[in-house]
Amino acid sequence: MKRHQESTAVLLLDDIYESTDPAVKRYIMQIMEEEMDKAQERALVRVAQKFRHLLSPQMQQTLAAQYPVTALAASA
């Protein structure tokens, strides 16, 4: 069921989500998987930042170098 709204400020993607085109379905699944992988990594890095005291000094340095706290906050 397609929803239409008079306000153009709200993006409705029903036409894409409800597409029967197999290429659309495949691409949606591919992108969702990629984004979930990124979200999972961000979540784990946030946990590592909070509990970095449990990491070895070498891993604390690696964490700080690869994932500065300010960069992580900007990507969340």
PDB file of N, CA, C, O and CB in Angstrom:
ATOM      1  N   MET A   1       0.843  -1.176   0.000  1.00  0.00           N
ATOM      2  CA  MET A   1       0.000   0.000   0.000  1.00  0.00           C
ATOM      3  C   MET A   1       0.890   1.242   0.000  1.00  0.00           C
ATOM      4  O   MET A   1       1.716   1.419   0.894  1.00  0.00           O
ATOM      5  CB  MET A   1      -0.960  -0.003   1.219  1.00  0.00           C
ATOM      6  N   LYS A   2       0.722   2.071  -0.973  1.00  0.00           N
ATOM      7  CA  LYS A   2       1.537   3.272  -1.085  1.00  0.00           C
ATOM      8  C   LYS A   2       0.913   4.399  -0.283  1.00  0.00           C
ATOM      9  O   LYS A   2      -0.291   4.646  -0.347  1.00  0.00           O
ATOM     10  CB  LYS A   2       1.703   3.685  -2.555  1.00  0.00           C
ATOM     11  N   ARG A   3       1.762   5.072   0.471  1.00  0.00           N
ATOM     12  CA  ARG A   3       1.306   6.228   1.231  1.00  0.00           C
ATOM     13  C   ARG A   3       1.819   7.471   0.546  1.00  0.00           C
ATOM     14  O   ARG A   3       2.972   7.517   0.117  1.00  0.00           O
ATOM     15  CB  ARG A   3       1.782   6.167   2.708  1.00  0.00           C
ATOM     16  N   HIS A   4       1.008   8.440   0.444  1.00  0.00           N
ATOM     17  CA  HIS A   4       1.420   9.718  -0.126  1.00  0.00           C
ATOM     18  C   HIS A   4       1.133  10.799   0.896  1.00  0.00           C
ATOM     19  O   HIS A   4       0.113  10.779   1.584  1.00  0.00           O
ATOM     20  CB  HIS A   4       0.689  10.010  -1.475  1.00  0.00           C
ATOM     21  N   GLN A   5       2.031  11.717   0.976  1.00  0.00           N
ATOM     22  CA  GLN A   5       1.890  12.776   1.958  1.00  0.00           C
ATOM     23  C   GLN A   5       2.089  14.100   1.250  1.00  0.00           C
ATOM     24  O   GLN A   5       2.951  14.218   0.378  1.00  0.00           O
ATOM     25  CB  GLN A   5       2.898  12.605   3.130  1.00  0.00           C
ATOM     26  N   GLU A   6       1.314  15.079   1.610  1.00  0.00           N
ATOM     27  CA  GLU A   6       1.407  16.382   0.965  1.00  0.00           C
ATOM     28  C   GLU A   6       2.711  17.080   1.291  1.00  0.00           C
ATOM     29  O   GLU A   6       3.248  17.798   0.447  1.00  0.00           O
ATOM     30  CB  GLU A   6       0.245  17.252   1.374  1.00  0.00           C
ATOM     31  N   SER A   7       3.231  16.892   2.481  1.00  0.00           N
ATOM     32  CA  SER A   7       4.476  17.529   2.878  1.00  0.00           C
ATOM     33  C   SER A   7       5.647  16.851   2.175  1.00  0.00           C
ATOM     34  O   SER A   7       5.827  15.639   2.292  1.00  0.00           O
ATOM     35  CB  SER A   7       4.654  17.476   4.410  1.00  0.00           C
ATOM     36  N   THR A   8       6.435  17.625   1.451  1.00  0.00           N
ATOM     37  CA  THR A   8       7.607  17.063   0.774  1.00  0.00           C
ATOM     38  C   THR A   8       8.800  16.998   1.716  1.00  0.00           C
ATOM     39  O   THR A   8       9.874  16.546   1.320  1.00  0.00           O
ATOM     40  CB  THR A   8       7.961  17.893  -0.465  1.00  0.00           C
ATOM     41  N   ALA A   9       8.628  17.446   2.960  1.00  0.00           N
ATOM     42  CA  ALA A   9       9.727  17.418   3.920  1.00  0.00           C
ATOM     43  C   ALA A   9       9.932  16.021   4.500  1.00  0.00           C
ATOM     44  O   ALA A   9      10.953  15.766   5.139  1.00  0.00           O
ATOM     45  CB  ALA A   9       9.468  18.413   5.043  1.00  0.00           C
ATOM     46  N   VAL A  10       8.986  15.123   4.290  1.00  0.00           N
ATOM     47  CA  VAL A  10       9.087  13.766   4.827  1.00  0.00           C
ATOM     48  C   VAL A  10       9.381  12.819   3.669  1.00  0.00           C
ATOM     49  O   VAL A  10       8.614  12.734   2.710  1.00  0.00           O
ATOM     50  CB  VAL A  10       7.774  13.348   5.581  1.00  0.00           C
ATOM     51  N   LEU A  11      10.480  12.124   3.771  1.00  0.00           N
ATOM     52  CA  LEU A  11      10.865  11.180   2.723  1.00  0.00           C
ATOM     53  C   LEU A  11      10.187   9.845   2.962  1.00  0.00           C
ATOM     54  O   LEU A  11      10.423   9.202   3.985  1.00  0.00           O
ATOM     55  CB  LEU A  11      12.398  11.006   2.672  1.00  0.00           C
ATOM     56  N   LEU A  12       9.362   9.429   2.047  1.00  0.00           N
ATOM     57  CA  LEU A  12       8.688   8.140   2.128  1.00  0.00           C
ATOM     58  C   LEU A  12       9.301   7.213   1.091  1.00  0.00           C
ATOM     59  O   LEU A  12       9.321   7.533  -0.098  1.00  0.00           O
ATOM     60  CB  LEU A  12       7.151   8.286   1.911  1.00  0.00           C
ATOM     61  N   LEU A  13       9.796   6.083   1.531  1.00  0.00           N
ATOM     62  CA  LEU A  13      10.494   5.159   0.643  1.00  0.00           C
ATOM     63  C   LEU A  13       9.694   3.901   0.351  1.00  0.00           C
ATOM     64  O   LEU A  13      10.250   2.897  -0.093  1.00  0.00           O
ATOM     65  CB  LEU A  13      11.817   4.781   1.238  1.00  0.00           C
ATOM     66  N   ASP A  14       8.408   3.951   0.596  1.00  0.00           N
ATOM     67  CA  ASP A  14       7.559   2.777   0.395  1.00  0.00           C
ATOM     68  C   ASP A  14       7.675   2.222  -1.023  1.00  0.00           C
ATOM     69  O   ASP A  14       7.683   1.005  -1.212  1.00  0.00           O
ATOM     70  CB  ASP A  14       6.109   3.126   0.693  1.00  0.00           C
ATOM     71  N   ASP A  15       7.764   3.090  -2.006  1.00  0.00           N
ATOM     72  CA  ASP A  15       7.850   2.625  -3.397  1.00  0.00           C
ATOM     73  C   ASP A  15       9.094   1.769  -3.624  1.00  0.00           C
ATOM     74  O   ASP A  15       9.083   0.854  -4.446  1.00  0.00           O
ATOM     75  CB  ASP A  15       7.859   3.819  -4.359  1.00  0.00           C
ATOM     76  N   ILE A  16      10.154   2.070  -2.897  1.00  0.00           N
ATOM     77  CA  ILE A  16      11.378   1.263  -3.012  1.00  0.00           C
ATOM     78  C   ILE A  16      11.230  -0.007  -2.189  1.00  0.00           C
ATOM     79  O   ILE A  16      11.500  -1.099  -2.690  1.00  0.00           O
ATOM     80  CB  ILE A  16      12.625   2.069  -2.546  1.00  0.00           C
ATOM     81  N   TYR A  17      10.807   0.116  -0.937  1.00  0.00           N
ATOM     82  CA  TYR A  17      10.664  -1.047  -0.063  1.00  0.00           C
ATOM     83  C   TYR A  17       9.707  -2.074  -0.622  1.00  0.00           C
ATOM     84  O   TYR A  17       9.922  -3.275  -0.461  1.00  0.00           O
ATOM     85  CB  TYR A  17      10.197  -0.618   1.300  1.00  0.00           C
ATOM     86  N   GLU A  18       8.668  -1.627  -1.267  1.00  0.00           N
ATOM     87  CA  GLU A  18       7.644  -2.530  -1.769  1.00  0.00           C
ATOM     88  C   GLU A  18       7.882  -2.966  -3.219  1.00  0.00           C
ATOM     89  O   GLU A  18       7.042  -3.639  -3.816  1.00  0.00           O
ATOM     90  CB  GLU A  18       6.299  -1.871  -1.657  1.00  0.00           C
ATOM     91  N   SER A  19       9.015  -2.585  -3.769  1.00  0.00           N
ATOM     92  CA  SER A  19       9.332  -2.965  -5.145  1.00  0.00           C
ATOM     93  C   SER A  19       9.427  -4.485  -5.269  1.00  0.00           C
ATOM     94  O   SER A  19       9.918  -5.167  -4.369  1.00  0.00           O
ATOM     95  CB  SER A  19      10.652  -2.307  -5.599  1.00  0.00           C
ATOM     96  N   THR A  20       8.957  -4.988  -6.379  1.00  0.00           N
ATOM     97  CA  THR A  20       9.070  -6.424  -6.645  1.00  0.00           C
ATOM     98  C   THR A  20      10.281  -6.736  -7.523  1.00  0.00           C
ATOM     99  O   THR A  20      10.516  -7.892  -7.874  1.00  0.00           O
ATOM    100  CB  THR A  20       7.792  -6.942  -7.315  1.00  0.00           C
ATOM    101  N   ASP A  21      11.033  -5.725  -7.868  1.00  0.00           N
ATOM    102  CA  ASP A  21      12.225  -5.897  -8.707  1.00  0.00           C
ATOM    103  C   ASP A  21      13.295  -6.632  -7.897  1.00  0.00           C
ATOM    104  O   ASP A  21      13.709  -6.144  -6.845  1.00  0.00           O
ATOM    105  CB  ASP A  21      12.764  -4.511  -9.216  1.00  0.00           C
ATOM    106  N   PRO A  22      13.746  -7.792  -8.367  1.00  0.00           N
ATOM    107  CA  PRO A  22      14.763  -8.555  -7.622  1.00  0.00           C
ATOM    108  C   PRO A  22      16.071  -7.779  -7.416  1.00  0.00           C
ATOM    109  O   PRO A  22      16.738  -7.957  -6.397  1.00  0.00           O
ATOM    110  CB  PRO A  22      15.062  -9.853  -8.351  1.00  0.00           C
ATOM    111  N   ALA A  23      16.436  -6.933  -8.363  1.00  0.00           N
ATOM    112  CA  ALA A  23      17.672  -6.150  -8.229  1.00  0.00           C
ATOM    113  C   ALA A  23      17.555  -5.181  -7.055  1.00  0.00           C
ATOM    114  O   ALA A  23      18.521  -4.966  -6.322  1.00  0.00           O
ATOM    115  CB  ALA A  23      17.976  -5.376  -9.539  1.00  0.00           C
ATOM    116  N   VAL A  24      16.380  -4.603  -6.883  1.00  0.00           N
ATOM    117  CA  VAL A  24      16.148  -3.688  -5.760  1.00  0.00           C
ATOM    118  C   VAL A  24      16.241  -4.452  -4.448  1.00  0.00           C
ATOM    119  O   VAL A  24      16.898  -3.999  -3.511  1.00  0.00           O
ATOM    120  CB  VAL A  24      14.766  -2.994  -5.885  1.00  0.00           C
ATOM    121  N   LYS A  25      15.599  -5.591  -4.374  1.00  0.00           N
ATOM    122  CA  LYS A  25      15.616  -6.410  -3.154  1.00  0.00           C
ATOM    123  C   LYS A  25      17.049  -6.824  -2.798  1.00  0.00           C
ATOM    124  O   LYS A  25      17.453  -6.742  -1.638  1.00  0.00           O
ATOM    125  CB  LYS A  25      14.726  -7.667  -3.335  1.00  0.00           C
ATOM    126  N   ARG A  26      17.812  -7.269  -3.802  1.00  0.00           N
ATOM    127  CA  ARG A  26      19.200  -7.685  -3.551  1.00  0.00           C
ATOM    128  C   ARG A  26      20.033  -6.523  -3.030  1.00  0.00           C
ATOM    129  O   ARG A  26      20.806  -6.675  -2.084  1.00  0.00           O
ATOM    130  CB  ARG A  26      19.835  -8.251  -4.832  1.00  0.00           C
ATOM    131  N   TYR A  27      19.866  -5.352  -3.661  1.00  0.00           N
ATOM    132  CA  TYR A  27      20.660  -4.194  -3.264  1.00  0.00           C
ATOM    133  C   TYR A  27      20.295  -3.741  -1.858  1.00  0.00           C
ATOM    134  O   TYR A  27      21.179  -3.397  -1.073  1.00  0.00           O
ATOM    135  CB  TYR A  27      20.464  -3.045  -4.255  1.00  0.00           C
ATOM    136  N   ILE A  28      19.012  -3.736  -1.528  1.00  0.00           N
ATOM    137  CA  ILE A  28      18.594  -3.373  -0.173  1.00  0.00           C
ATOM    138  C   ILE A  28      19.263  -4.298   0.837  1.00  0.00           C
ATOM    139  O   ILE A  28      19.803  -3.838   1.844  1.00  0.00           O
ATOM    140  CB  ILE A  28      17.049  -3.442  -0.033  1.00  0.00           C
ATOM    141  N   MET A  29      19.228  -5.593   0.569  1.00  0.00           N
ATOM    142  CA  MET A  29      19.824  -6.556   1.504  1.00  0.00           C
ATOM    143  C   MET A  29      21.331  -6.346   1.616  1.00  0.00           C
ATOM    144  O   MET A  29      21.881  -6.427   2.714  1.00  0.00           O
ATOM    145  CB  MET A  29      19.525  -7.999   1.056  1.00  0.00           C
ATOM    146  N   GLN A  30      22.004  -6.078   0.502  1.00  0.00           N
ATOM    147  CA  GLN A  30      23.453  -5.855   0.508  1.00  0.00           C
ATOM    148  C   GLN A  30      23.800  -4.633   1.361  1.00  0.00           C
ATOM    149  O   GLN A  30      24.697  -4.691   2.203  1.00  0.00           O
ATOM    150  CB  GLN A  30      23.982  -5.669  -0.935  1.00  0.00           C
ATOM    151  N   ILE A  31      23.093  -3.539   1.140  1.00  0.00           N
ATOM    152  CA  ILE A  31      23.384  -2.308   1.865  1.00  0.00           C
ATOM    153  C   ILE A  31      23.049  -2.455   3.344  1.00  0.00           C
ATOM    154  O   ILE A  31      23.803  -1.986   4.197  1.00  0.00           O
ATOM    155  CB  ILE A  31      22.607  -1.137   1.261  1.00  0.00           C
ATOM    156  N   MET A  32      21.930  -3.099   3.658  1.00  0.00           N
ATOM    157  CA  MET A  32      21.565  -3.307   5.064  1.00  0.00           C
ATOM    158  C   MET A  32      22.639  -4.122   5.776  1.00  0.00           C
ATOM    159  O   MET A  32      22.995  -3.823   6.916  1.00  0.00           O
ATOM    160  CB  MET A  32      20.196  -4.015   5.175  1.00  0.00           C
ATOM    161  N   GLU A  33      23.150  -5.142   5.112  1.00  0.00           N
ATOM    162  CA  GLU A  33      24.202  -5.971   5.714  1.00  0.00           C
ATOM    163  C   GLU A  33      25.468  -5.152   5.950  1.00  0.00           C
ATOM    164  O   GLU A  33      26.087  -5.250   7.009  1.00  0.00           O
ATOM    165  CB  GLU A  33      24.516  -7.185   4.816  1.00  0.00           C
ATOM    166  N   GLU A  34      25.854  -4.342   4.958  1.00  0.00           N
ATOM    167  CA  GLU A  34      27.048  -3.506   5.108  1.00  0.00           C
ATOM    168  C   GLU A  34      26.875  -2.528   6.267  1.00  0.00           C
ATOM    169  O   GLU A  34      27.790  -2.348   7.071  1.00  0.00           O
ATOM    170  CB  GLU A  34      27.339  -2.737   3.803  1.00  0.00           C
ATOM    171  N   GLU A  35      25.720  -1.907   6.352  1.00  0.00           N
ATOM    172  CA  GLU A  35      25.477  -0.935   7.415  1.00  0.00           C
ATOM    173  C   GLU A  35      25.427  -1.599   8.784  1.00  0.00           C
ATOM    174  O   GLU A  35      25.887  -1.020   9.768  1.00  0.00           O
ATOM    175  CB  GLU A  35      24.179  -0.188   7.156  1.00  0.00           C
ATOM    176  N   MET A  36      24.880  -2.794   8.859  1.00  0.00           N
ATOM    177  CA  MET A  36      24.846  -3.513  10.137  1.00  0.00           C
ATOM    178  C   MET A  36      26.256  -3.859  10.593  1.00  0.00           C
ATOM    179  O   MET A  36      26.567  -3.773  11.781  1.00  0.00           O
ATOM    180  CB  MET A  36      23.997  -4.794  10.018  1.00  0.00           C
ATOM    181  N   ASP A  37      27.115  -4.251   9.646  1.00  0.00           N
ATOM    182  CA  ASP A  37      28.505  -4.545   9.991  1.00  0.00           C
ATOM    183  C   ASP A  37      29.189  -3.307  10.572  1.00  0.00           C
ATOM    184  O   ASP A  37      29.916  -3.398  11.561  1.00  0.00           O
ATOM    185  CB  ASP A  37      29.274  -5.049   8.753  1.00  0.00           C
ATOM    186  N   LYS A  38      28.951  -2.152   9.951  1.00  0.00           N
ATOM    187  CA  LYS A  38      29.550  -0.907  10.432  1.00  0.00           C
ATOM    188  C   LYS A  38      29.004  -0.557  11.818  1.00  0.00           C
ATOM    189  O   LYS A  38      29.751  -0.139  12.702  1.00  0.00           O
ATOM    190  CB  LYS A  38      29.278   0.249   9.438  1.00  0.00           C
ATOM    191  N   ALA A  39      27.703  -0.733  11.993  1.00  0.00           N
ATOM    192  CA  ALA A  39      27.088  -0.415  13.280  1.00  0.00           C
ATOM    193  C   ALA A  39      27.624  -1.326  14.380  1.00  0.00           C
ATOM    194  O   ALA A  39      27.872  -0.881  15.500  1.00  0.00           O
ATOM    195  CB  ALA A  39      25.561  -0.538  13.189  1.00  0.00           C
ATOM    196  N   GLN A  40      27.799  -2.597  14.052  1.00  0.00           N
ATOM    197  CA  GLN A  40      28.314  -3.545  15.037  1.00  0.00           C
ATOM    198  C   GLN A  40      29.738  -3.162  15.435  1.00  0.00           C
ATOM    199  O   GLN A  40      30.085  -3.205  16.615  1.00  0.00           O
ATOM    200  CB  GLN A  40      28.277  -4.988  14.482  1.00  0.00           C
ATOM    201  N   GLU A  41      30.561  -2.789  14.460  1.00  0.00           N
ATOM    202  CA  GLU A  41      31.934  -2.389  14.771  1.00  0.00           C
ATOM    203  C   GLU A  41      31.937  -1.137  15.652  1.00  0.00           C
ATOM    204  O   GLU A  41      32.677  -1.068  16.634  1.00  0.00           O
ATOM    205  CB  GLU A  41      32.733  -2.135  13.472  1.00  0.00           C
ATOM    206  N   ARG A  42      31.110  -0.147  15.300  1.00  0.00           N
ATOM    207  CA  ARG A  42      31.027   1.072  16.111  1.00  0.00           C
ATOM    208  C   ARG A  42      30.612   0.750  17.540  1.00  0.00           C
ATOM    209  O   ARG A  42      31.159   1.310  18.490  1.00  0.00           O
ATOM    210  CB  ARG A  42      30.036   2.066  15.488  1.00  0.00           C
ATOM    211  N   ALA A  43      29.654  -0.145  17.693  1.00  0.00           N
ATOM    212  CA  ALA A  43      29.179  -0.511  19.027  1.00  0.00           C
ATOM    213  C   ALA A  43      30.301  -1.167  19.832  1.00  0.00           C
ATOM    214  O   ALA A  43      30.497  -0.845  21.004  1.00  0.00           O
ATOM    215  CB  ALA A  43      27.965  -1.460  18.929  1.00  0.00           C
ATOM    216  N   LEU A  44      31.025  -2.071  19.213  1.00  0.00           N
ATOM    217  CA  LEU A  44      32.107  -2.761  19.925  1.00  0.00           C
ATOM    218  C   LEU A  44      33.231  -1.800  20.291  1.00  0.00           C
ATOM    219  O   LEU A  44      33.824  -1.923  21.363  1.00  0.00           O
ATOM    220  CB  LEU A  44      32.660  -3.908  19.073  1.00  0.00           C
ATOM    221  N   VAL A  45      33.529  -0.853  19.422  1.00  0.00           N
ATOM    222  CA  VAL A  45      34.571   0.122  19.726  1.00  0.00           C
ATOM    223  C   VAL A  45      34.123   1.020  20.878  1.00  0.00           C
ATOM    224  O   VAL A  45      34.932   1.387  21.730  1.00  0.00           O
ATOM    225  CB  VAL A  45      34.909   0.969  18.476  1.00  0.00           C
ATOM    226  N   ARG A  46      32.836   1.377  20.907  1.00  0.00           N
ATOM    227  CA  ARG A  46      32.332   2.177  22.027  1.00  0.00           C
ATOM    228  C   ARG A  46      32.463   1.420  23.339  1.00  0.00           C
ATOM    229  O   ARG A  46      32.799   2.016  24.362  1.00  0.00           O
ATOM    230  CB  ARG A  46      30.869   2.571  21.792  1.00  0.00           C
ATOM    231  N   VAL A  47      32.207   0.128  23.328  1.00  0.00           N
ATOM    232  CA  VAL A  47      32.385  -0.693  24.530  1.00  0.00           C
ATOM    233  C   VAL A  47      33.858  -0.710  24.917  1.00  0.00           C
ATOM    234  O   VAL A  47      34.199  -0.582  26.093  1.00  0.00           O
ATOM    235  CB  VAL A  47      31.863  -2.143  24.301  1.00  0.00           C
ATOM    236  N   ALA A  48      34.728  -0.867  23.925  1.00  0.00           N
ATOM    237  CA  ALA A  48      36.168  -0.881  24.203  1.00  0.00           C
ATOM    238  C   ALA A  48      36.621   0.455  24.786  1.00  0.00           C
ATOM    239  O   ALA A  48      37.461   0.484  25.685  1.00  0.00           O
ATOM    240  CB  ALA A  48      36.962  -1.194  22.921  1.00  0.00           C
ATOM    241  N   GLN A  49      36.070   1.561  24.280  1.00  0.00           N
ATOM    242  CA  GLN A  49      36.426   2.873  24.829  1.00  0.00           C
ATOM    243  C   GLN A  49      36.013   2.974  26.298  1.00  0.00           C
ATOM    244  O   GLN A  49      36.775   3.468  27.130  1.00  0.00           O
ATOM    245  CB  GLN A  49      35.760   4.001  24.009  1.00  0.00           C
ATOM    246  N   LYS A  50      34.831   2.515  26.604  1.00  0.00           N
ATOM    247  CA  LYS A  50      34.332   2.610  27.988  1.00  0.00           C
ATOM    248  C   LYS A  50      35.140   1.737  28.940  1.00  0.00           C
ATOM    249  O   LYS A  50      35.402   2.127  30.078  1.00  0.00           O
ATOM    250  CB  LYS A  50      32.855   2.209  28.051  1.00  0.00           C
ATOM    251  N   PHE A  51      35.532   0.560  28.475  1.00  0.00           N
ATOM    252  CA  PHE A  51      36.244  -0.386  29.346  1.00  0.00           C
ATOM    253  C   PHE A  51      37.700  -0.582  28.908  1.00  0.00           C
ATOM    254  O   PHE A  51      38.263  -1.668  29.051  1.00  0.00           O
ATOM    255  CB  PHE A  51      35.521  -1.737  29.356  1.00  0.00           C
ATOM    256  N   ARG A  52      38.289   0.477  28.379  1.00  0.00           N
ATOM    257  CA  ARG A  52      39.679   0.364  27.888  1.00  0.00           C
ATOM    258  C   ARG A  52      40.647  -0.028  28.988  1.00  0.00           C
ATOM    259  O   ARG A  52      41.709  -0.586  28.710  1.00  0.00           O
ATOM    260  CB  ARG A  52      40.130   1.681  27.267  1.00  0.00           C
ATOM    261  N   HIS A  53      40.288   0.260  30.253  1.00  0.00           N
ATOM    262  CA  HIS A  53      41.164  -0.103  31.377  1.00  0.00           C
ATOM    263  C   HIS A  53      41.349  -1.622  31.473  1.00  0.00           C
ATOM    264  O   HIS A  53      42.288  -2.091  32.116  1.00  0.00           O
ATOM    265  CB  HIS A  53      40.588   0.440  32.699  1.00  0.00           C
ATOM    266  N   LEU A  54      40.473  -2.377  30.848  1.00  0.00           N
ATOM    267  CA  LEU A  54      40.608  -3.836  30.860  1.00  0.00           C
ATOM    268  C   LEU A  54      41.556  -4.340  29.773  1.00  0.00           C
ATOM    269  O   LEU A  54      41.949  -5.507  29.776  1.00  0.00           O
ATOM    270  CB  LEU A  54      39.244  -4.484  30.689  1.00  0.00           C
ATOM    271  N   LEU A  55      41.917  -3.464  28.854  1.00  0.00           N
ATOM    272  CA  LEU A  55      42.824  -3.842  27.765  1.00  0.00           C
ATOM    273  C   LEU A  55      44.277  -3.694  28.207  1.00  0.00           C
ATOM    274  O   LEU A  55      44.592  -2.935  29.123  1.00  0.00           O
ATOM    275  CB  LEU A  55      42.557  -2.981  26.510  1.00  0.00           C
ATOM    276  N   SER A  56      45.142  -4.428  27.542  1.00  0.00           N
ATOM    277  CA  SER A  56      46.575  -4.277  27.805  1.00  0.00           C
ATOM    278  C   SER A  56      47.000  -2.874  27.365  1.00  0.00           C
ATOM    279  O   SER A  56      46.334  -2.258  26.533  1.00  0.00           O
ATOM    280  CB  SER A  56      47.413  -5.382  27.058  1.00  0.00           C
ATOM    281  N   PRO A  57      48.104  -2.368  27.918  1.00  0.00           N
ATOM    282  CA  PRO A  57      48.583  -1.040  27.510  1.00  0.00           C
ATOM    283  C   PRO A  57      48.777  -0.928  25.999  1.00  0.00           C
ATOM    284  O   PRO A  57      48.480   0.110  25.408  1.00  0.00           O
ATOM    285  CB  PRO A  57      49.893  -0.721  28.215  1.00  0.00           C
ATOM    286  N   GLN A  58      49.271  -1.988  25.380  1.00  0.00           N
ATOM    287  CA  GLN A  58      49.481  -1.966  23.931  1.00  0.00           C
ATOM    288  C   GLN A  58      48.146  -1.844  23.198  1.00  0.00           C
ATOM    289  O   GLN A  58      48.048  -1.091  22.229  1.00  0.00           O
ATOM    290  CB  GLN A  58      50.229  -3.237  23.472  1.00  0.00           C
ATOM    291  N   MET A  59      47.122  -2.565  23.638  1.00  0.00           N
ATOM    292  CA  MET A  59      45.809  -2.496  22.993  1.00  0.00           C
ATOM    293  C   MET A  59      45.126  -1.158  23.271  1.00  0.00           C
ATOM    294  O   MET A  59      44.357  -0.673  22.440  1.00  0.00           O
ATOM    295  CB  MET A  59      44.919  -3.651  23.473  1.00  0.00           C
ATOM    296  N   GLN A  60      45.398  -0.557  24.430  1.00  0.00           N
ATOM    297  CA  GLN A  60      44.877   0.774  24.714  1.00  0.00           C
ATOM    298  C   GLN A  60      45.455   1.794  23.733  1.00  0.00           C
ATOM    299  O   GLN A  60      44.742   2.671  23.246  1.00  0.00           O
ATOM    300  CB  GLN A  60      45.196   1.180  26.164  1.00  0.00           C
ATOM    301  N   GLN A  61      46.749   1.673  23.449  1.00  0.00           N
ATOM    302  CA  GLN A  61      47.391   2.567  22.488  1.00  0.00           C
ATOM    303  C   GLN A  61      46.826   2.353  21.082  1.00  0.00           C
ATOM    304  O   GLN A  61      46.565   3.311  20.353  1.00  0.00           O
ATOM    305  CB  GLN A  61      48.913   2.348  22.487  1.00  0.00           C
ATOM    306  N   THR A  62      46.643   1.097  20.718  1.00  0.00           N
ATOM    307  CA  THR A  62      46.088   0.781  19.401  1.00  0.00           C
ATOM    308  C   THR A  62      44.676   1.334  19.277  1.00  0.00           C
ATOM    309  O   THR A  62      44.322   1.915  18.251  1.00  0.00           O
ATOM    310  CB  THR A  62      46.090  -0.740  19.159  1.00  0.00           C
ATOM    311  N   LEU A  63      43.876   1.157  20.305  1.00  0.00           N
ATOM    312  CA  LEU A  63      42.509   1.673  20.320  1.00  0.00           C
ATOM    313  C   LEU A  63      42.519   3.191  20.148  1.00  0.00           C
ATOM    314  O   LEU A  63      41.773   3.731  19.331  1.00  0.00           O
ATOM    315  CB  LEU A  63      41.793   1.283  21.634  1.00  0.00           C
ATOM    316  N   ALA A  64      43.357   3.870  20.911  1.00  0.00           N
ATOM    317  CA  ALA A  64      43.426   5.333  20.839  1.00  0.00           C
ATOM    318  C   ALA A  64      43.883   5.810  19.462  1.00  0.00           C
ATOM    319  O   ALA A  64      43.402   6.824  18.957  1.00  0.00           O
ATOM    320  CB  ALA A  64      44.372   5.871  21.914  1.00  0.00           C
ATOM    321  N   ALA A  65      44.808   5.076  18.864  1.00  0.00           N
ATOM    322  CA  ALA A  65      45.325   5.470  17.556  1.00  0.00           C
ATOM    323  C   ALA A  65      44.311   5.219  16.440  1.00  0.00           C
ATOM    324  O   ALA A  65      44.131   6.057  15.555  1.00  0.00           O
ATOM    325  CB  ALA A  65      46.614   4.719  17.260  1.00  0.00           C
ATOM    326  N   GLN A  66      43.656   4.071  16.488  1.00  0.00           N
ATOM    327  CA  GLN A  66      42.725   3.706  15.419  1.00  0.00           C
ATOM    328  C   GLN A  66      41.350   4.331  15.579  1.00  0.00           C
ATOM    329  O   GLN A  66      40.657   4.585  14.594  1.00  0.00           O
ATOM    330  CB  GLN A  66      42.585   2.217  15.357  1.00  0.00           C
ATOM    331  N   TYR A  67      40.956   4.579  16.822  1.00  0.00           N
ATOM    332  CA  TYR A  67      39.607   5.090  17.083  1.00  0.00           C
ATOM    333  C   TYR A  67      39.656   6.211  18.116  1.00  0.00           C
ATOM    334  O   TYR A  67      39.279   6.009  19.270  1.00  0.00           O
ATOM    335  CB  TYR A  67      38.676   3.955  17.568  1.00  0.00           C
ATOM    336  N   PRO A  68      40.115   7.381  17.710  1.00  0.00           N
ATOM    337  CA  PRO A  68      40.105   8.488  18.664  1.00  0.00           C
ATOM    338  C   PRO A  68      38.680   8.736  19.153  1.00  0.00           C
ATOM    339  O   PRO A  68      37.726   8.595  18.388  1.00  0.00           O
ATOM    340  CB  PRO A  68      40.691   9.772  18.023  1.00  0.00           C
ATOM    341  N   VAL A  69      38.540   9.095  20.396  1.00  0.00           N
ATOM    342  CA  VAL A  69      37.214   9.268  20.998  1.00  0.00           C
ATOM    343  C   VAL A  69      36.403  10.295  20.217  1.00  0.00           C
ATOM    344  O   VAL A  69      35.204  10.098  20.015  1.00  0.00           O
ATOM    345  CB  VAL A  69      37.339   9.699  22.476  1.00  0.00           C
ATOM    346  N   THR A  70      37.019  11.380  19.775  1.00  0.00           N
ATOM    347  CA  THR A  70      36.271  12.412  19.051  1.00  0.00           C
ATOM    348  C   THR A  70      35.784  11.907  17.702  1.00  0.00           C
ATOM    349  O   THR A  70      34.689  12.272  17.273  1.00  0.00           O
ATOM    350  CB  THR A  70      37.133  13.655  18.856  1.00  0.00           C
ATOM    351  N   ALA A  71      36.567  11.079  17.025  1.00  0.00           N
ATOM    352  CA  ALA A  71      36.143  10.531  15.737  1.00  0.00           C
ATOM    353  C   ALA A  71      34.989   9.561  15.919  1.00  0.00           C
ATOM    354  O   ALA A  71      34.070   9.519  15.101  1.00  0.00           O
ATOM    355  CB  ALA A  71      37.312   9.833  15.036  1.00  0.00           C
ATOM    356  N   LEU A  72      35.037   8.791  16.980  1.00  0.00           N
ATOM    357  CA  LEU A  72      33.971   7.829  17.256  1.00  0.00           C
ATOM    358  C   LEU A  72      32.661   8.549  17.550  1.00  0.00           C
ATOM    359  O   LEU A  72      31.603   8.135  17.075  1.00  0.00           O
ATOM    360  CB  LEU A  72      34.354   6.922  18.435  1.00  0.00           C
ATOM    361  N   ALA A  73      32.727   9.618  18.326  1.00  0.00           N
ATOM    362  CA  ALA A  73      31.515  10.369  18.656  1.00  0.00           C
ATOM    363  C   ALA A  73      30.904  10.995  17.409  1.00  0.00           C
ATOM    364  O   ALA A  73      29.681  11.085  17.295  1.00  0.00           O
ATOM    365  CB  ALA A  73      31.825  11.457  19.693  1.00  0.00           C
ATOM    366  N   ALA A  74      31.741  11.425  16.481  1.00  0.00           N
ATOM    367  CA  ALA A  74      31.245  12.051  15.259  1.00  0.00           C
ATOM    368  C   ALA A  74      30.557  11.042  14.346  1.00  0.00           C
ATOM    369  O   ALA A  74      29.654  11.405  13.592  1.00  0.00           O
ATOM    370  CB  ALA A  74      32.386  12.725  14.516  1.00  0.00           C
ATOM    371  N   SER A  75      30.975   9.783  14.408  1.00  0.00           N
ATOM    372  CA  SER A  75      30.393   8.780  13.515  1.00  0.00           C
ATOM    373  C   SER A  75      29.148   8.133  14.105  1.00  0.00           C
ATOM    374  O   SER A  75      28.420   7.443  13.392  1.00  0.00           O
ATOM    375  CB  SER A  75      31.416   7.713  13.198  1.00  0.00           C
ATOM    376  N   ALA A  76      28.893   8.340  15.375  1.00  0.00           N
ATOM    377  CA  ALA A  76      27.738   7.702  16.028  1.00  0.00           C
ATOM    378  C   ALA A  76      26.432   8.348  15.643  1.00  0.00           C
ATOM    379  O   ALA A  76      25.373   7.925  16.108  1.00  0.00           O
ATOM    380  CB  ALA A  76      27.891   7.745  17.527  1.00  0.00           C
TER     381      ALA A  76
END
